[in-house]
Amino acid sequence: MNIPNTHKKHYKPMPLLRISVLTLFFFYSFIICVLAQEKANIQGTVKDQTGAPVDLATIILLRAADSSYIRSVFSDQKGNYQIPAVDEGKYILSASMIGFRKTYLPIAIRSGQKTIQAASFVLMPETNALKEVTVTASTPSIERKDGALVVNVANTALAAGNSAMDILERSPGVSVDKDGNISLMGRQGVTVMIDGKQTYLSAEQLANMLKSMDGNNVQSIELNTNPSAKYDAAGTAGIINIKLKKNNMEGTNGTLSLSGGYGRTHKSNNSLQINHKTGKVNLFGNYSYVNSNFNNTLELYRIVGQSASAKVFDQFADFQNERASSSIRGGIDYKTSERNTLSGLFSGFFLQGNDHSTSNNRISDLNAPLDSTLTTLNRGRNKYNNLSFNVNNTFNIDTNGRKLVAEVDVSRFSDKTSNYYDNYFYRSNGENLRSPEFILNDMPSIINIQTAKIDYTHPLNSKSKIELGMKYSSVKSDNNMGFYNQINGDWQNNENRSNHFIYKERVSAAYAIYNQTINKTEIKAGLRAEHTYSDGNSITMNVRNKRNYLSLFPNISLNQQLSDKQSIGLSYSRRINRPNYGNLNPFLFYVDPYSYQQGNPFLNPSYTNSYELSYTLLKKYTLTAGYQKTKDMVGEMMYQDDETNIVYVTNENIASENVYFANLNIPLELGKVWSSNTNINAMHLGYKADIPAAPIDFGQFAVQANSNHTFNVTQSLRFEATLQYRSPLRWSIYQIGTSWGLDLGVNKSFWNKKAQVKFAVTDIFNTRPNTVKTDYSNLNVRVFNTWESRVARLTFTFNFGNQKLKISERNLDSSEKNRVGK
């Protein structure tokens, strides 16, 4: 549902920003004041049989009537503990510690009492105390959690030394094209998040950042095609959330990782993580340096015209790219009280790169000898900076699950890219056809992002809860492209091709979710409302396009437990894909004398309705089938002028998209040594559009498969293998060819598992080239693209400091927690 707002000219961005932020935090402060009413505090001490204080004893408060769990705390170094904000009534206190017998004490709180001094616990030693317990846990490489497919990549040999983009490309159902556009289950329109935060970057900017992000810092990747109303509605194909590692160890500890690799060029990934946690404070920091040089080749064959006089453009380009990047991430978690944690986070990403390419475009008539050659030499300079600041506060209102979270993010992304093009024109005999052409394309870009949000969770009882939240985001993208021709040795601005484009977007959102469990049926129903104001202004061309609209996004899911071994689920959601900022820029972007890219300021957002049915067996085997229908899909179109031989690429709301898919995930334990996880995604993608010149009615069946295998030869030696396959598939007017690859790795740990050496080779048979073709309308284009997919990497990792979790970080005693009845 889209509700237009007719008062566009009265929309004031700054007052709305102030009002939204102030509303969030006044609401937050009001809730805290109302809910954090003064109640009784229980104080006491824990000692052993000698009278010495017991540190880190677990103190659990139980309701006397039914022994139900209420909350728990831990004793400090002096043996003291305090349980705040307890209602009047009768309770039971229990104290436990490894090596001691559990002890119970009754306690009663009367009306008006503010502080209760409980009797001291005296713990007696357990006669058969465990002296040492070793627990080995195995995390599956791929699993389904809360409707999302989770790829666990931490500490794997195949992740070591790779970038976040390398890991993402090898995830089930994910593909990335030559321009950095990410697809999920064969569909574009994916929202990529890092630690639950949207990046708001263009496809190229996001690709550059992910290629320079050290994969050793990635914990897992969540692939969610049907996220709940709590998440932004952006992303018609769903959400990809890249979760970074976070250390919960006590004391001071860290990880040093050194990695080197070689494909066609050398590469290195080096990082240092340090964590210091003591008492109420947790400090953490990470620094990484990535040298990601890579070499690509591109072959493009294009026929212009349909008759015998058609021309042939046969192009070969070789790209040499150098990237050196640094990233820093640091933060603090401070427990201001037992129920409140205040956190701050800073992250910075800095990249410098140089690109060199040589392109030879051989031009001739069809079935005729060579006529002429266009040689283009390109020198590019790239400089990216991304700075982000985050402050968030988590307030656990009570032990029943009421929680309030407030968060503010401020980010600034700076992109300074310059490209020099030297064009030389030759006759077939090598003589100059005409004078060379020298061009400079300067493309600085600045993106400023501010977001503020608040989330509230309120359990109604043990089987139902509501979730409420609001969010406001403001994005401003400023792109000032300068196009210069070199004339008599001087660079002169070409005003007809230079362009200044400013895009502003503000989204105000609110959501409500109701969760209910009835017998063995779980119901989650949510509704999200988003109001969008956007303003795209091409100052140079005097073209401006404003939009102001309200959209509603319902979301509902049902899960039925058929038995202890089987369950089924059904879900529906509606999502939006807003046009990319760069795609709205109406100006022509230069590629070479015969190729351009052009933006479209009149792009409309596309909307997708998704339906999914899932079946789970033994809580690990899953089968999901679904249907997605997208209206006004934004797709890339290519147009060719047969008179000038120029081709340009743009984006349009070209069609309705219909996708039928089925996903099967099969984890297996094949003996004591061999375990595997295979994910198969089958889909049919169909497109329809009533374009007068050439209507679109395409459809094709496709399969994507990913199979991970782990061989635990010994406790310290592990082999890994990943096999990927993608059948031919059609996206919009393009036919994409088959791709497959095999990755192998080995992991050896030593020094009591504090150190690891990992060796891995990706795409060992070098079978991941990308082929694309189109025969749409008057187009006849074939593209063959290869890149450094086969790379050997050696990685050394060393964990130092305390590597043990304090008992306070572990789960509560299961026998006590089971009494909650949840």
C-alpha positions in Angstrom: 0.0 0.0 0.0 1.5 3.4 -1.1 -0.1 6.5 0.3 1.1 9.7 -1.4 1.7 12.9 0.6 0.5 16.0 -1.2 2.4 18.5 1.0 5.8 17.9 -0.5 6.9 21.6 -0.6 6.4 21.9 3.2 8.8 19.0 4.0 11.6 20.4 6.2 14.5 17.9 6.7 16.3 19.4 9.7 13.2 19.9 11.9 12.1 16.4 11.2 15.6 15.1 12.1 15.4 16.9 15.4 11.9 15.9 16.1 12.5 12.3 15.3 15.7 12.0 17.4 14.1 13.9 20.4 11.0 11.8 20.2 13.0 8.6 20.3 15.0 9.6 23.4 12.2 11.3 25.3 10.2 8.1 24.8 13.3 6.1 25.9 13.8 8.2 29.0 10.1 8.1 29.9 10.0 4.3 29.7 13.0 4.0 31.9 11.5 6.4 34.5 8.2 4.7 34.5 9.4 1.1 34.5 12.4 1.4 36.8 10.4 2.1 40.0 12.0 1.6 43.3 11.7 -1.9 44.7 13.5 -3.9 47.4 17.2 -4.9 47.1 18.4 -8.2 48.5 22.0 -8.2 49.8 24.1 -11.0 51.2 27.5 -12.8 51.2 28.8 -16.2 50.2 31.6 -18.0 52.2 33.2 -21.4 52.3 33.6 -23.6 55.4 36.7 -21.7 56.5 34.9 -18.3 56.3 36.8 -17.2 53.2 34.7 -15.3 50.6 33.6 -17.2 47.4 34.0 -15.3 44.2 31.7 -15.9 41.2 29.2 -18.1 43.1 25.9 -18.2 41.2 23.0 -16.8 43.3 19.5 -17.6 41.9 16.2 -16.1 43.0 13.3 -18.5 42.8 9.6 -17.9 43.6 8.6 -19.9 46.7 5.2 -20.9 45.4 6.4 -22.9 42.4 10.2 -22.7 42.4 10.1 -20.7 39.1 13.2 -18.9 38.1 13.2 -15.1 38.4 16.8 -13.9 38.0 20.4 -14.6 38.9 23.6 -12.7 39.9 27.2 -13.6 40.8 29.2 -12.9 43.9 32.1 -10.5 43.7 35.7 -11.0 45.0 34.6 -10.2 48.5 31.8 -12.8 48.3 29.1 -10.1 48.3 26.1 -10.1 46.0 23.1 -7.9 45.4 19.8 -8.6 43.7 18.0 -5.3 42.8 14.4 -4.3 42.3 12.6 -7.3 43.8 8.8 -7.2 44.4 7.3 -8.1 47.7 6.6 -11.8 48.3 8.2 -15.0 49.4 11.2 -16.4 47.6 14.0 -19.0 47.8 17.7 -18.1 47.3 20.1 -20.8 46.0 23.9 -20.5 45.9 26.1 -22.8 43.8 29.7 -23.1 42.7 31.8 -25.8 41.0 33.3 -27.9 43.7 30.7 -27.0 46.3 27.2 -28.4 47.3 24.3 -26.2 46.3 22.7 -24.4 49.3 19.2 -22.9 49.7 17.8 -20.1 51.9 14.2 -18.9 52.3 13.5 -15.1 52.3 10.5 -12.9 52.4 10.0 -9.2 51.3 7.2 -7.1 52.9 5.7 -3.9 51.6 7.8 -0.8 52.2 11.1 -2.6 52.7 13.9 -1.2 50.6 16.9 -3.3 51.6 16.9 -6.9 52.8 20.0 -8.4 54.4 19.9 -12.1 53.8 21.6 -14.7 55.9 25.1 -15.6 54.7 25.6 -18.7 52.5 28.1 -21.2 53.8 29.1 -23.5 51.0 30.5 -27.0 51.8 32.8 -28.8 49.5 31.4 -31.5 47.1 32.8 -34.9 48.1 33.0 -36.1 44.5 34.0 -32.8 42.9 35.0 -32.8 39.3 38.6 -32.0 38.9 38.6 -31.2 35.2 35.9 -31.1 32.5 36.7 -30.9 28.8 33.8 -30.0 26.5 34.2 -30.1 22.7 31.5 -28.4 20.7 31.0 -28.6 17.0 29.3 -25.8 15.1 27.8 -26.9 11.7 29.2 -25.0 8.7 25.6 -24.2 7.6 22.5 -24.1 9.7 19.0 -22.6 9.8 18.2 -20.2 12.6 15.1 -18.0 13.0 14.2 -18.4 9.4 17.7 -17.5 8.1 20.5 -19.7 6.6 23.6 -19.1 8.7 27.0 -19.8 7.3 29.6 -20.3 10.1 33.0 -19.4 8.8 35.0 -18.5 11.9 38.3 -20.4 12.2 37.9 -22.4 8.9 40.8 -22.9 6.7 38.9 -21.7 3.7 38.1 -18.4 5.3 41.7 -17.8 6.4 43.4 -15.1 4.4 40.4 -14.4 2.2 38.4 -11.2 2.1 34.8 -10.9 3.3 33.8 -10.7 -0.4 35.6 -14.0 -1.1 33.6 -15.7 1.7 30.4 -14.1 0.6 30.8 -15.3 -3.0 31.2 -18.9 -1.8 28.0 -18.8 0.4 25.0 -20.8 -0.7 22.8 -19.0 -3.2 25.0 -15.9 -3.4 26.5 -14.6 -6.6 28.4 -11.4 -7.4 28.7 -9.9 -10.9 31.6 -8.0 -12.5 30.2 -4.7 -11.2 29.9 -5.9 -7.6 26.1 -6.4 -7.6 25.2 -9.1 -5.1 22.4 -11.5 -5.8 20.7 -13.9 -3.4 18.9 -17.0 -4.7 19.3 -15.6 -8.2 17.8 -12.2 -7.4 19.3 -8.8 -7.1 17.9 -6.2 -4.6 19.8 -7.5 -1.6 20.4 -5.3 1.5 23.9 -6.0 3.0 24.3 -5.3 6.7 27.4 -5.5 8.9 26.6 -6.5 12.5 22.9 -5.7 11.8 23.7 -2.2 10.5 22.8 -1.2 6.9 25.8 0.1 4.8 23.9 2.5 2.5 26.7 2.2 -0.1 26.5 1.8 -3.8 27.3 -1.6 -5.3 30.8 -0.6 -6.3 31.6 1.1 -3.0 30.3 -1.9 -1.0 32.3 -4.3 -3.2 35.5 -2.3 -2.6 34.9 -2.3 1.1 34.1 -6.1 1.3 37.1 -7.0 -0.9 39.3 -5.1 1.6 37.8 -6.6 4.8 39.8 -9.3 6.4 37.8 -12.6 6.4 39.5 -13.6 9.6 37.3 -11.0 11.4 34.1 -12.6 10.1 32.1 -14.8 12.5 29.2 -15.8 10.3 27.0 -14.8 7.4 23.2 -14.8 7.7 21.1 -15.1 4.6 17.5 -14.2 5.2 15.0 -14.0 2.3 12.1 -13.3 4.7 13.2 -11.1 7.6 10.8 -9.9 10.2 9.2 -6.4 10.5 12.0 -5.4 13.0 14.4 -5.0 10.1 14.4 -2.3 7.4 12.0 -3.2 4.6 14.7 -2.4 2.0 15.9 -5.3 -0.1 13.4 -7.2 -2.2 15.6 -10.3 -2.4 16.2 -10.2 1.4 19.0 -9.4 3.8 22.6 -10.5 4.1 24.0 -9.8 7.5 27.8 -10.2 8.0 28.5 -10.7 11.7 32.0 -9.9 12.9 33.8 -11.7 15.7 33.4 -10.4 19.3 35.5 -11.7 22.1 33.8 -12.5 25.4 36.9 -13.8 27.2 37.8 -12.5 30.7 41.0 -10.6 31.3 43.3 -9.5 28.5 43.5 -11.6 25.3 43.8 -11.3 21.6 44.5 -12.9 18.2 47.3 -12.2 15.8 46.8 -13.3 12.2 49.4 -13.2 9.4 48.5 -14.4 5.9 50.1 -14.3 2.4 48.8 -15.6 -0.9 49.4 -15.7 -4.6 47.3 -16.2 -7.7 48.4 -14.0 -10.6 49.6 -11.4 -8.1 50.7 -11.4 -4.5 48.3 -10.7 -1.6 48.4 -10.4 2.2 46.0 -10.1 5.1 47.3 -9.2 8.5 45.2 -8.4 11.6 45.5 -7.9 15.3 42.6 -8.2 17.8 42.8 -7.2 21.4 40.2 -7.5 24.1 40.3 -6.5 27.8 37.4 -7.5 30.0 37.2 -7.0 33.7 34.4 -6.3 36.1 31.9 -3.9 34.4 34.1 -2.9 31.5 34.9 -4.6 28.2 37.4 -2.9 25.9 38.0 -4.3 22.4 40.0 -3.2 19.4 41.0 -4.6 16.0 43.4 -3.4 13.3 43.9 -5.1 9.9 46.0 -4.3 6.9 45.0 -5.9 3.5 47.0 -5.9 0.3 44.6 -7.2 -2.3 46.2 -6.9 -5.7 44.3 -8.7 -8.5 44.3 -9.2 -12.2 41.2 -9.5 -14.4 40.7 -10.0 -18.2 37.7 -9.2 -20.2 36.8 -10.3 -23.7 33.8 -8.6 -25.4 32.4 -9.5 -28.9 29.7 -7.3 -30.3 28.0 -7.2 -33.7 26.3 -4.0 -34.7 23.6 -4.2 -37.4 21.6 -7.0 -38.8 22.7 -7.0 -42.5 25.8 -8.0 -44.3 27.2 -4.6 -43.7 27.1 -5.1 -39.9 30.2 -4.1 -37.9 32.1 -6.3 -35.5 33.8 -5.0 -32.3 36.2 -7.6 -30.9 37.6 -6.3 -27.6 40.2 -7.7 -25.2 41.1 -5.8 -22.0 43.6 -6.7 -19.3 43.2 -5.1 -15.8 45.9 -4.7 -13.2 44.5 -3.5 -9.9 46.4 -2.6 -6.7 44.6 -2.2 -3.4 46.1 -1.4 0.0 43.6 -0.9 2.8 43.6 -0.5 6.6 40.7 -0.9 8.9 40.4 -0.1 12.6 37.6 -1.0 15.0 37.4 -0.2 18.7 34.8 0.1 21.4 33.7 -0.2 25.0 30.9 -1.9 26.8 30.2 -0.5 30.3 27.7 -2.1 32.7 26.4 1.0 34.5 24.2 -1.4 36.6 23.2 -5.0 36.7 20.5 -4.3 34.1 22.0 -1.6 32.0 24.9 -1.6 29.5 26.2 1.5 27.7 28.3 0.8 24.6 30.3 2.9 22.1 31.9 1.8 18.9 34.2 3.4 16.3 35.2 2.0 13.0 37.3 3.3 10.2 38.2 2.0 6.8 40.9 3.5 4.6 41.7 2.3 1.1 44.1 3.5 -1.6 44.3 1.9 -5.0 45.8 2.2 -8.5 44.3 0.6 -11.6 46.0 0.0 -14.9 44.3 -1.5 -17.9 45.0 -1.9 -21.6 42.1 -2.5 -24.0 42.4 -3.3 -27.7 39.1 -3.1 -29.7 39.5 -4.6 -33.2 36.8 -3.1 -35.5 35.8 -4.7 -38.9 32.9 -5.4 -41.1 31.2 -8.7 -40.6 33.2 -11.5 -42.3 35.8 -9.0 -43.5 39.4 -8.2 -42.7 40.4 -5.9 -39.9 39.5 -2.2 -40.5 40.9 -0.4 -37.5 41.9 -0.7 -33.9 41.0 1.4 -30.8 43.6 1.1 -28.0 42.6 2.5 -24.6 45.1 2.9 -21.8 43.5 3.6 -18.4 45.1 4.8 -15.2 42.9 5.0 -12.2 43.5 6.3 -8.7 41.1 5.4 -5.8 40.9 6.7 -2.3 38.1 5.6 0.0 37.6 6.6 3.6 34.7 5.3 5.8 34.3 6.6 9.4 31.5 5.3 11.6 30.5 6.1 15.2 27.9 4.2 17.2 26.4 4.7 20.7 23.9 2.3 22.1 22.3 1.5 25.4 20.6 -1.8 26.4 18.3 -1.6 29.5 17.0 -5.0 30.8 14.0 -3.7 32.6 13.4 -6.9 34.5 14.3 -10.6 34.4 11.0 -11.5 32.7 12.5 -10.3 29.4 11.4 -6.7 29.1 14.1 -4.9 27.3 14.7 -1.4 25.8 17.5 -0.7 23.3 18.4 2.7 21.9 21.0 3.3 19.3 22.5 6.2 17.3 24.8 5.9 14.3 26.8 8.5 12.4 28.8 7.6 9.3 30.7 9.4 6.6 32.0 7.8 3.4 34.4 9.7 1.1 35.3 8.4 -2.4 38.0 10.2 -4.5 38.3 8.4 -7.8 40.1 9.7 -10.9 40.5 7.9 -14.2 42.8 8.9 -17.1 41.9 7.5 -20.5 44.4 7.6 -23.4 42.7 6.6 -26.7 44.7 5.8 -29.7 43.1 5.1 -33.1 45.0 2.9 -35.7 44.4 1.7 -39.2 44.7 -2.0 -40.0 48.3 -1.4 -41.1 49.2 0.2 -37.8 49.3 3.8 -39.0 47.4 6.5 -37.1 43.8 6.8 -38.1 43.4 10.1 -36.3 44.9 12.1 -33.4 44.9 10.5 -30.0 42.3 11.5 -27.4 43.2 12.2 -23.7 40.4 12.3 -21.1 40.3 12.8 -17.4 37.3 11.7 -15.4 37.3 13.0 -11.8 34.6 11.5 -9.6 34.6 12.6 -6.0 31.7 11.5 -3.8 30.7 12.0 -0.2 28.0 10.2 1.6 26.8 11.3 5.1 24.5 9.0 7.1 22.7 9.5 10.4 20.4 7.0 12.0 18.6 6.7 15.3 16.4 3.9 16.5 14.8 2.4 19.6 13.5 -1.2 20.1 11.3 -2.4 23.0 10.5 -6.0 23.9 7.6 -6.8 26.3 6.7 -10.4 27.2 3.0 -10.6 28.1 3.5 -14.1 29.6 5.6 -17.1 29.1 4.0 -17.8 25.7 3.5 -14.4 24.2 5.3 -11.1 23.7 5.2 -7.9 21.7 8.0 -5.9 20.1 7.8 -2.2 19.2 10.3 0.1 17.6 11.0 3.3 15.7 13.8 4.3 13.4 14.9 7.4 11.5 17.6 7.5 8.9 19.0 10.4 6.9 21.3 9.9 3.9 23.0 12.6 1.7 25.1 11.6 -1.3 27.0 14.4 -3.1 28.7 13.5 -6.4 30.6 16.1 -8.4 31.9 14.5 -11.6 34.4 16.5 -13.7 35.0 15.5 -17.3 38.2 17.0 -18.8 39.8 16.9 -22.3 43.4 17.5 -22.8 43.9 20.3 -25.4 47.4 21.6 -26.2 48.7 19.9 -23.1 46.2 21.6 -20.7 43.2 19.9 -19.0 40.0 21.8 -19.9 36.7 21.2 -18.3 34.0 19.8 -20.7 30.9 21.4 -19.2 28.7 19.3 -21.5 29.9 16.1 -19.8 30.6 17.3 -16.3 27.9 16.9 -13.7 27.0 17.7 -10.1 24.4 15.4 -8.6 23.1 15.6 -5.0 20.7 12.9 -3.6 19.0 13.1 -0.2 16.8 10.5 1.4 15.1 10.4 4.7 13.1 7.4 6.0 11.0 7.4 9.2 9.8 4.0 10.3 7.8 2.3 13.1 7.0 -1.4 13.6 5.0 -3.7 15.9 5.3 -7.4 16.2 3.2 -9.9 18.1 4.5 -13.3 19.1 2.3 -16.0 20.4 2.7 -19.8 21.2 -0.4 -21.8 21.3 0.3 -25.4 22.2 2.8 -26.4 19.5 2.1 -23.5 17.1 4.3 -20.4 17.1 2.8 -17.3 15.5 4.6 -14.1 14.7 2.7 -11.2 13.0 4.3 -7.8 12.3 3.6 -4.6 10.5 6.2 -2.0 9.5 5.4 1.5 8.2 8.1 3.5 6.4 7.7 7.1 5.2 10.2 8.0 2.5 11.2 11.4 1.3 13.8 11.6 -1.5 15.3 14.4 -3.5 17.5 13.8 -6.5 19.0 17.0 -7.9 21.2 17.2 -11.0 22.5 20.8 -10.6 24.3 20.8 -13.9 21.4 19.5 -16.0 18.8 21.3 -13.9 16.8 18.0 -13.5 15.2 17.4 -10.1 13.0 14.6 -9.0 11.3 14.5 -5.5 9.3 11.7 -4.0 7.3 11.6 -0.8 5.4 8.4 0.0 4.3 6.1 2.8 4.4 2.3 2.5 3.2 -0.5 4.7 5.0 -3.8 5.0 3.1 -6.7 6.7 4.9 -9.8 7.8 3.5 -13.0 9.2 5.0 -16.4 10.0 3.5 -19.6 11.4 5.5 -22.6 12.8 3.8 -25.9 13.7 5.6 -28.6 15.7 4.2 -31.8 14.2 6.2 -34.1 16.5 9.6 -34.1 18.4 11.3 -34.7 15.1 9.2 -32.7 12.5 8.0 -29.1 12.1 6.5 -27.0 9.3 6.5 -23.3 8.7 4.6 -20.8 6.6 5.5 -17.1 6.1 4.6 -14.0 4.1 6.3 -10.6 3.8 6.3 -7.5 1.7 9.5 -5.6 0.9 10.8 -2.6 -1.1 13.9 -2.0 -3.2 14.7 1.7 -3.5 16.8 2.7 -6.5 20.5 3.0 -5.9 21.8 6.6 -5.5 24.2 6.3 -8.5 21.5 4.9 -10.7 19.4 8.0 -10.3 22.1 10.3 -11.6 20.9 11.3 -15.1 24.3 12.0 -16.6 26.4 9.9 -19.0 29.4 8.1 -17.4 32.3 7.6 -19.8 33.7 4.0 -20.3 35.4 4.3 -23.7 34.5 6.1 -27.0 31.9 3.4 -27.8 30.5 2.6 -24.3 28.7 4.7 -21.7 26.6 4.3 -18.6 23.6 6.5 -17.9 21.5 7.0 -14.8 17.7 7.3 -14.7 16.2 10.0 -12.4 12.7 8.6 -12.9 13.3 5.1 -11.4 10.5 4.0 -9.1 10.9 1.7 -6.1 10.0 -1.9 -6.7 7.9 -4.0 -4.3 8.1 -7.7 -3.6 5.6 -10.1 -2.1 7.2 -13.2 -0.8 5.6 -16.5 0.3 7.6 -19.4 1.9 6.7 -22.9 3.1 9.4 -24.8 5.1 9.8 -28.3 6.5 12.3 -29.3 9.2 13.3 -32.9 10.1 15.3 -33.8 13.2 15.9 -30.1 13.8 18.6 -30.1 11.1 17.3 -31.2 7.7 15.4 -28.3 6.0 13.4 -28.0 2.8 12.0 -24.5 1.9 9.8 -23.7 -1.1 8.6 -20.3 -2.1 7.3 -17.8 -4.5 8.2 -14.1 -5.0 6.5 -11.6 -7.2 8.1 -8.2 -7.8 6.4 -5.2 -9.4 8.4 -2.5 -11.2 11.6 -4.5 -10.9 14.7 -2.3 -11.4 16.9 -4.0 -14.0 19.9 -3.2 -16.2 19.1 -2.6 -19.8 21.5 -2.2 -22.7 20.8 -0.1 -25.8 22.7 0.2 -29.0 22.8 2.9 -31.7 23.5 1.2 -35.0 24.4 4.5 -36.7 27.1 5.6 -34.2 28.0 2.1 -33.0 27.7 3.4 -29.4 26.2 1.2 -26.7 25.0 2.5 -23.4 23.8 0.8 -20.2 21.1 2.2 -17.9 18.6 0.9 -15.3 14.8 0.9 -15.8 11.6 -0.4 -14.2 11.5 -3.0 -16.9 9.3 -5.8 -15.8 7.4 -7.9 -13.3 9.6 -10.7 -11.9 8.2 -14.0 -10.8 10.5 -16.4 -8.9 9.7 -20.0 -7.8 12.3 -21.6 -5.7 13.1 -24.6 -3.4 16.0 -24.8 -1.1 17.3 -28.1 0.5 19.9 -28.1 3.3 21.4 -31.5 4.3 23.9 -31.8 7.1 25.5 -35.3 7.5 27.8 -37.0 10.0 29.6 -39.6 7.9 31.5 -41.5 10.6 33.7 -40.1 13.3 35.9 -38.2 11.0 33.9 -36.9 8.1 31.0 -34.4 8.3 29.4 -32.5 5.5 26.7 -29.9 4.7 25.1 -29.6 1.3 22.8 -26.8 0.2 20.9 -27.0 -3.1 18.8 -24.2 -4.4 16.5 -24.7 -7.5 14.6 -21.8 -9.0 12.7 -20.6 -12.0 13.1 -16.9 -12.8 10.6 -15.2 -15.2 10.4 -11.7 -16.5 7.7 -9.8 -18.4 7.6 -6.3 -19.7 5.5 -4.5 -22.4 8.3 -2.5 -24.0 6.9 -1.4 -27.5 10.2 -1.8 -29.4 11.0 -5.3 -28.0 8.6 -6.9 -25.4 10.3 -9.0 -22.7 9.0 -12.5 -21.9 11.9 -14.6 -20.6 12.0 -17.5 -18.1 14.5 -20.2 -17.2 15.1 -22.9 -14.6 18.4 -22.8 -12.7 20.2 -24.7 -9.9 22.8 -23.5 -7.4 24.6 -26.0 -5.1 27.1 -25.7 -2.3 28.7 -28.7 -0.5 31.1 -28.3 2.4 33.1 -31.2 3.8 35.2 -31.4 6.9 37.6 -34.2 7.9 38.8 -34.2 11.5 41.7 -36.5 11.2 42.9 -35.8 14.7 42.1 -33.2 17.4 44.7 -30.9 15.8 44.5 -31.7 12.1 41.5 -30.9 9.9 40.9 -31.0 6.1 38.2 -29.0 4.4 36.7 -29.0 0.9 34.0 -26.9 -0.7 32.4 -27.6 -4.0 30.2 -25.0 -5.7 28.0 -25.3 -8.9 25.8 -22.8 -10.7 23.8 -23.8 -13.8 23.1 -21.3 -16.6 20.5 -18.7 -15.5 18.8 -15.7 -17.0 18.7 -12.3 -15.3 16.7 -9.6 -17.1 18.0 -9.5 -20.7 21.2 -11.3 -19.9 22.0 -15.0 -20.1 24.7 -16.0 -17.5 26.8 -19.1 -18.1 27.7 -22.1 -16.0 30.2 -21.8 -13.2 31.7 -24.3 -10.8 34.7 -24.5 -8.5 36.5 -26.6 -5.9 38.2 -25.1 -2.8 40.6 -27.1 -0.6 42.1 -26.3 2.8 44.0 -27.9 5.7 44.2 -26.6 9.3 46.8 -27.7 11.8 46.7 -26.5 15.4 49.5 -26.7 18.0 50.8 -25.1 21.2 47.7 -26.4 23.1 45.5 -25.1 20.3 46.8 -21.5 20.8 48.3 -21.4 17.3 47.1 -22.6 13.9 48.6 -22.9 10.5 46.1 -22.9 7.6 46.8 -23.6 3.9 44.0 -23.2 1.3 43.6 -23.1 -2.4 40.5 -21.6 -3.9 39.1 -22.7 -7.3 41.8 -25.2 -7.6 40.8 -26.1 -11.3 40.4 -22.4 -12.3 36.8 -23.0 -13.5 35.0 -19.9 -12.2 35.1 -17.5 -15.3 32.0 -15.5 -15.9 30.2 -15.7 -19.3 27.3 -13.4 -20.2 25.5 -12.9 -23.5 22.4 -11.1 -24.8 20.5 -11.3 -28.0 17.8 -8.8 -27.0 16.4 -6.5 -29.6 19.2 -5.4 -31.9 21.9 -6.5 -29.5 24.3 -9.3 -30.2 26.9 -9.3 -27.4 29.1 -11.9 -25.8 31.3 -11.3 -22.7 33.9 -13.6 -21.2 35.3 -12.4 -17.9 38.1 -14.0 -15.9 39.6 -13.0 -12.6 42.0 -14.4 -10.0 39.7 -17.0 -8.6 42.6 -19.5 -8.1 44.6 -18.3 -5.2 46.9 -20.2 -2.7 47.0 -18.8 0.8 49.1 -19.6 3.9 47.8 -18.2 7.2 49.3 -18.3 10.8 47.0 -17.5 13.7 48.1 -17.1 17.3 45.8 -16.6 20.3 47.4 -15.0 23.3 46.3 -14.1 26.8 43.4 -15.7 28.7 41.4 -17.9 26.4 38.8 -19.2 29.0 35.3 -17.9 29.5 34.4 -16.9 33.1 31.6 -18.9 34.6 29.5 -15.7 34.5 29.6 -15.8 30.7 28.1 -19.3 30.5 24.5 -20.3 30.6 22.6 -20.7 33.8 22.2 -24.1 35.4 19.8 -25.9 33.1 17.7 -27.4 35.9 17.0 -24.0 37.3 16.3 -22.3 33.9 13.9 -25.1 32.8 11.6 -24.0 35.7 10.9 -20.8 33.8 8.6 -22.8 31.6 9.6 -21.0 28.4 
